[in-house]
């Protein structure tokens, strides 16, 4: 354990391999976005510098036509697509579990799916980021000439030189993340932990992550989906960190809803990565582990709240942490066990899905195969 706090691992950095290599090449930058087109200006500049395709997956306040108009003005080769709520991808059972459409809360319980729904579990992610990233993975898998892609969030900036250096590590590693030196991209609970003066590290994630097109991982629809994407590779010590990324600032305490929705994914990811820190594995993530972990998580949150100042900022943080605590109280050890089992099944279903995808001539054809309508150039 790397923290003096007995209930929480403040860093998982030892699971990554710091490394540097000569420059490598990149085939595409994949940007999931739901914000106005101005948010992808940095990604457009990067695509121009790297002379690679920019694939933009749009929804809400972002539209494919506006993205392509901007890309044409910038002289950047780009494809954009408006992604509906459900693309042609496998339906994950773990997502259905959180939506109350499958198993009862405890094995052997007589309560059915209707009773499960009444629990009002507030855990399923409301964003479409994981689905968009999975679309990007599927497209990359269908392009026979592609070797590597960069996942880049619309509020993260990286340099072309750092991306080239990270791309040079692929082959030796299964994924390479750029280290965030901007605003810390932590959960609400971990932001509050830092705010009271505790040591709190950050970790790499999907905001600036290079992966080979041969990757068979996928992003589940839960908070910390990128940690689950990386889990298998991190367990095998095949994930490197190099270069820098700059995360734009945001307000983690803008309302209790963010903490409420994050708590299940944060508990789950922090719990399984704690096992990796300690040299253990998913086989140890049974009912007893989760019972102990959830109790320690509750004590961790209570300990942070006890240190918050009585000023307006402290009141905002306390409100968010109470929402996290309310969510944690609805998490049962059995739900954690069931979710991890469903996630393992989903990983196999995703692998089978990738194996059945065709090799196609261009990005447009690949997106159309997923029942999406692309806009812009970029044919290979």
For each residue, the residues with C-beta under 8 A, 3 or more apart:
1: 6 9 277 278
2: 9 10 11 13 14 199 201 277
3: 8 9 10 11 198 199
4: 199
5: 8 10 193 198 300 303
6: 1 296
7: 296 297 299 300 303
8: 3 5 193 270 296 297 300
9: 1 2 3 12 270 273 274 277
10: 2 3 5 193 198 199 200 201
11: 2 3 14 199 200 201
12: 9 15 16 201 203 273 276 277
13: 2 16 201 203 241
14: 2 11 277
15: 12 234 237 239 273 276 277
16: 12 13 177 203 204 234 239 240 241
17: 173 237 238 239 240 241
18: 240 241 242
19: 169 172 173 240 241 242
20: 165 169 242
21: 24 165 168 169 172 242
22: 165 168
23: 161 164 165 167 168
24: 21 148 164 165 166 167 168 169 170
25: 52 147 148 164 167
26: 29 50 52 148 149 150 163 164 167 210
27: 52 53 140 143 145 146 147 148 149 213
28: 52 53 54 55 140 146 149 150 363
29: 26 43 46 47 50 52 53 54 55 149 150 152
30: 55 57 133 136 139 140 149 150 151 152
31: 40 43 54 55 56 57 152 153 154
32: 57 128 129 132 133 136 151 153 154
33: 39 40 56 57 58 59 62 154
34: 58 59 60 61 62 127 128
35: 39 60 61 62 154 155
36: 39 61 62
37: 40 41 62 63 66 67 69 70
38: 41
39: 33 35 36 62 154 155
40: 31 33 37 43 44 54 56 62 67 70 154
41: 37 38 44 45 70
42: 45 46 156 157
43: 29 31 40 46 47 54 56 152 154
44: 40 41 47 48 54 70 71 74 76 78
45: 41 42 48 49 74
46: 29 42 43 49 50 152 158 160 163
47: 29 43 44 50 51 52 53 54 76 77 78
48: 44 45 51 74 75 76
49: 45 46 160
50: 26 29 46 47 160 163 164
51: 47 48
52: 25 26 27 28 29 47 77
53: 27 28 29 47 77 78 79 363 378
54: 28 29 31 40 43 44 47 71 76 77 78 79 378
55: 28 29 30 31 78 79 80 136 139 363 378
56: 31 33 40 43 62 64 67 78 79 80 81
57: 30 31 32 33 80 81 83 132 135 136
58: 33 34 62 63 64 67 80 81 82 83
59: 33 34 62 82 83 84 128 132
60: 34 35
61: 34 35 36
62: 33 34 35 36 37 39 40 56 58 59 66 67
63: 37 58 66 67 82
64: 56 58 67 68 80 81 82 374 375 376
65: 68 69 80 375
66: 37 62 63 69 70
67: 37 40 56 58 62 63 64 70 71 78 80 375 376
68: 64 65 71 72 78 80 375 376
69: 37 65 66 72 73
70: 37 40 41 44 66 67 73 74
71: 44 54 67 68 74 76 77 78 80 376
72: 68 69 75 376
73: 69 70
74: 44 45 48 70 71
75: 48 72
76: 44 47 48 54 71
77: 47 52 53 54 71 377 378
78: 44 47 53 54 55 56 67 68 71 376 377 378
79: 53 54 55 56 363 364 367 374 375 376 377 378
80: 55 56 57 58 64 65 67 68 71 374 375 376
81: 56 57 58 64 367 372 373 374 375
82: 58 59 63 64 372 373 375
83: 57 58 59 87 128 131 132 135 372
84: 59 87 372
85: 128
86: 89 131
87: 83 84 131 135 370 371 372
88: 369 370 371 372
89: 86 131 134 135 138 353 370
90: 346 349 350 353
91: 95 96
92: 95 96 220 221 342 346 349
93: 96 97 102 342 345 346 349
94: 97 98 220 221 222 339 342 343 345 346
95: 91 92 98 99 124 220 221 222
96: 91 92 93 99 101 102 342
97: 93 94 101 102 103 335 338 339 342
98: 94 95 121 123 124 222 264 339
99: 95 96 124
100: 113 116 117 119 121
101: 96 97 113 117
102: 93 96 97 113 116 342
103: 97 107 113 116 338
104: 107 109 110 111 112 113 115 116
105: 109 111 115 116 119 332 334 335
106: 109 332 334
107: 103 104 334 338
108:
109: 104 105 106
110: 104
111: 104 105 115 116
112: 104 115 116
113: 100 101 102 103 104 116 117
114: 117 118
115: 104 105 111 112 118 119
116: 100 102 103 104 105 111 112 113 119
117: 100 101 113 114 120
118: 114 115
119: 100 105 115 116 330
120: 117 330
121: 98 100 124 264 330 335
122: 260 261 327 330
123: 98 222 223 261 263 264 265 327 331
124: 95 98 99 121 221 222 261
125: 129 130 221 222 223 225 261 265
126: 261
127: 34 130
128: 32 34 59 83 85 131 132
129: 32 125 132 133 206 219 225
130: 125 127 133 134 219 220 221 222 225
131: 83 86 87 89 128 134 135 219 221
132: 32 57 59 83 128 129 135 136
133: 30 32 129 130 136 137 151 206 219 225 229
134: 89 130 131 137 138 218 219 350
135: 57 83 87 89 131 132 138 139 367 370 372
136: 30 32 55 57 132 133 139 140 149 151
137: 133 134 140 141 211 215 217 218 219 354
138: 89 134 135 141 142 353 354 357 366 370
139: 30 55 135 136 142 143 363 366 367 370
140: 27 28 30 136 137 143 146 149 213
141: 137 138 213 214 354 357
142: 138 139 357 358 359 360 365 366 369
143: 27 139 140 146 213 359 360 362 363 366 380
144: 359
145: 27 380
146: 27 28 140 143 149 213
147: 25 27 170 212 213
148: 24 25 26 27 167 170 210 211 212 213
149: 26 27 28 29 30 136 140 146 210 211 213
150: 26 28 29 30 158 163 166 167 208 209 210
151: 30 32 133 136 206 207 208 209 210 211
152: 29 30 31 43 46 156 158 207 208
153: 31 32 156 206 207 208 247
154: 31 32 33 35 39 40 43
155: 35 39 207 247 248 250
156: 42 152 153 180 182 207 208 245 246 247 248
157: 42 182 245 246 248
158: 46 150 152 162 163 178 208 243 244 245 246
159: 162 163 243 244
160: 46 49 50 163 164
161: 23 164 165 243
162: 158 159 165 166 178 242 243 244 245
163: 26 46 50 150 158 159 160 166 167 178 210 243
164: 23 24 25 26 50 160 161 167 168
165: 20 21 22 23 24 161 162 168 169 242 243
166: 24 150 162 163 169 170 176 177 178 210 240 242 243
167: 23 24 25 26 148 150 163 164 170 176 210
168: 21 22 23 24 164 165
169: 19 20 21 24 165 166 172 173 176 210 240 242
170: 24 147 148 166 167 173 176 210 211 212
171: 212
172: 19 21 169 240
173: 17 19 169 170 176 233 238 239 240
174: 211 212 215 233 236 238 239
175: 209 210 211 215 229 230 233 238 239 240
176: 166 167 169 170 173 209 210 211 239 240 241 242
177: 16 166 204 205 208 209 210 239 240 241
178: 158 162 163 166 204 208 209 210 241 242 243 244 245
179: 204 241 242 243 244 245
180: 156 183 184 185 202 204 205 207 208 244 245 246 247
181: 244 245 246
182: 156 157 245 246 247 248 249
183: 180 247 248 249 250
184: 180 190 191 194 200 202 247
185: 180 202 205 207 247
186: 190 191 194 200 202 252
187: 190 191 223 224 252 259 262 266
188: 191 192 252 253 258 259 262 320 321 324
189: 192 193 259 262 263 266 300 301 304 321 324
190: 184 186 187 193 194 200 266
191: 184 186 187 188 194 195 200 252 253
192: 188 189 195 196 253 304 308 317 320 321
193: 5 8 10 189 190 196 198 200 300 304
194: 184 186 190 191 197 198 200
195: 191 192 308 317
196: 192 193 304 307 308
197: 194 307
198: 3 5 10 193 194 304
199: 2 3 4 10 11
200: 10 11 184 186 190 191 193 194
201: 2 10 11 12 13
202: 180 184 185 186
203: 12 13 16 227
204: 16 177 178 179 180 208 209 226 230 239 241
205: 177 180 185 208 209 226 227
206: 129 133 151 153 209 219 225 226 229
207: 151 152 153 155 156 180 185 226 245 247
208: 150 151 152 153 156 158 177 178 180 204 205 245
209: 150 151 175 176 177 178 204 205 206 226
210: 26 148 149 150 151 163 166 167 169 170 175 176 177 178
211: 137 148 149 151 170 174 175 176 215 217
212: 147 148 170 171 174 215
213: 27 140 141 143 146 147 148 149
214: 141
215: 137 174 175 211 212
216: 350 351 354
217: 137 211 229 230 231 232 233 347 350
218: 134 137 229 346 347 350
219: 129 130 131 133 134 137 206 225 226 228 229
220: 92 94 95 130 225 228 229 343 346
221: 92 94 95 124 125 130 131 225
222: 94 95 98 123 124 125 130 225 228 264 265 268 339
223: 123 125 187 261 262 263 264 265 266 269
224: 187 227 228 265 266 268 269
225: 125 129 130 133 206 219 220 221 222 228 229 265
226: 204 205 206 207 209 219 229 230
227: 203 205 224 230 231 269 273
228: 219 220 222 224 225 231 269 343
229: 133 175 206 217 218 219 220 225 226
230: 175 204 217 226 227 233 234 239
231: 217 227 228 234 235 272
232: 217 235 236 347
233: 173 174 175 217 230 236 238 239
234: 15 16 230 231 237 238 239 273 276
235: 231 232 276 281
236: 174 232 233
237: 15 17 234
238: 17 173 174 175 233 234
239: 15 16 17 173 174 175 176 177 204 230 233 234
240: 16 17 18 19 166 169 172 173 175 176 177
241: 13 16 17 18 19 176 177 178 179 204
242: 18 19 20 21 162 165 166 169 176 178 179
243: 158 159 161 162 163 165 166 178 179
244: 158 159 162 178 179 180 181
245: 156 157 158 162 178 179 180 181 182 207 208
246: 156 157 158 180 181 182
247: 153 155 156 180 182 183 184 185 207
248: 155 156 157 182 183
249: 182 183
250: 155 183 254
251: 254
252: 186 187 188 191 258 320
253: 188 191 192 313 316 317 319 320
254: 250 251 258
255: 258 320
256: 259 260 319 320 322 323
257: 260 261 323
258: 188 252 254 255 261 262 320
259: 187 188 189 256 262 263 320 321 323 324 327
260: 122 256 257 263 323 324 326 327
261: 122 123 124 125 126 223 257 258 327
262: 187 188 189 223 258 259 265 266 324
263: 123 189 223 259 260 266 267 323 324 327 328 331
264: 98 121 123 222 223 267 268 327 331 335
265: 123 125 222 223 224 225 262 268 269
266: 187 189 190 223 224 262 263 269 270 324
267: 263 264 270 271 293 294 297 328 331 336
268: 222 224 264 265 271 272 336 339 340
269: 223 224 227 228 265 266 272 273
270: 8 9 266 267 273 274 297
271: 267 268 274 275 285 289 290 293 336
272: 231 268 269 275 276 282 285 340
273: 9 12 15 227 234 269 270 276 277
274: 9 270 271 277 278 293
275: 271 272 278 280 281 282 284 285 289
276: 12 15 234 235 272 273 279 280 281
277: 1 2 9 12 14 15 273 274
278: 1 274 275
279: 276
280: 275 276 283 284
281: 235 275 276 284 285
282: 272 275 285 340 344
283: 280
284: 275 280 281 289
285: 271 272 275 281 282 289 290 336 337 340
286: 289 290 337
287: 290 291 333 334 337
288: 291 292 333
289: 271 275 284 285 286 292 293 333
290: 271 285 286 287 293 294 333 336 337
291: 287 288 294 295 333
292: 288 289 295 296
293: 267 271 274 289 290 296 297
294: 267 290 291 297 298 328 331 333 336
295: 291 292 298 299
296: 6 7 8 292 293 299 300
297: 7 8 267 270 293 294 300 301 328
298: 294 295 301 302 325 328 329
299: 7 295 296 302 303
300: 5 7 8 189 193 296 297 303 304
301: 189 297 298 304 305 321 324 325 328
302: 298 299 305 306 325
303: 5 7 299 300 306 307
304: 189 192 193 196 198 300 301 307 308 321
305: 301 302 308 318 321 322
306: 302 303
307: 196 197 303 304
308: 192 195 196 304 305 314 317 318 321
309: 313 314
310: 314 315
311: 314 315
312: 315 316
313: 253 309 316 317
314: 308 309 310 311 317 318
315: 310 311 312 318 319
316: 253 312 313 319 320
317: 192 195 253 308 313 314 320 321
318: 305 308 314 315 321 322
319: 253 256 315 316 322 323
320: 188 192 252 253 255 256 258 259 316 317 323 324
321: 188 189 192 259 301 304 305 308 317 318 324 325
322: 256 305 318 319 325 326
323: 256 257 259 260 263 319 320 326 327
324: 188 189 259 260 262 263 266 301 320 321 327 328
325: 298 301 302 321 322 328 329
326: 260 322 323 329 330
327: 122 123 259 260 261 263 264 323 324 330 331
328: 263 267 294 297 298 301 324 325 331
329: 298 325 326
330: 119 120 121 122 326 327
331: 123 263 264 267 294 327 328 335 336
332: 105 106 335 336
333: 287 288 289 290 291 294 336 337
334: 105 106 107 287 337 338
335: 97 105 121 264 331 332 338 339
336: 267 268 271 285 290 294 331 332 333 339 340
337: 285 286 287 290 333 334 340 341
338: 97 103 107 334 335 341 342
339: 94 97 98 222 268 335 336 342 343
340: 268 272 282 285 336 337 343 344
341: 337 338 344 345
342: 92 93 94 96 97 102 338 339 345 346
343: 94 220 228 339 340 346 347
344: 282 340 341 347 348
345: 93 94 341 342 348 349
346: 90 92 93 94 218 220 342 343 349 350
347: 217 218 232 343 344 350 351
348: 344 345 351 352
349: 90 92 93 345 346 352 353
350: 90 134 216 217 218 346 347 353 354
351: 216 347 348 354 355
352: 348 349 355 356
353: 89 90 138 349 350 356 357
354: 137 138 141 216 350 351 357
355: 351 352
356: 352 353
357: 138 141 142 353 354 369
358: 142 369
359: 142 143 144
360: 142 143 365 366 369
361: 365 379 380
362: 143 365 366 378 379 380
363: 28 53 55 79 139 143 366 367 374 378 379 380
364: 79 367 368 374 378 379
365: 142 360 361 362 368 369
366: 138 139 142 143 360 362 363 369 370
367: 79 81 135 139 363 364 370 372 373 374
368: 364 365 371 372 373 374
369: 88 142 357 358 360 365 366
370: 87 88 89 135 138 139 366 367
371: 87 88 368
372: 81 82 83 84 87 88 135 367 368
373: 81 82 367 368
374: 64 79 80 81 363 364 367 368
375: 64 65 67 68 79 80 81 82
376: 64 67 68 71 72 78 79 80
377: 77 78 79
378: 53 54 55 77 78 79 362 363 364
379: 361 362 363 364
380: 143 145 361 362 363
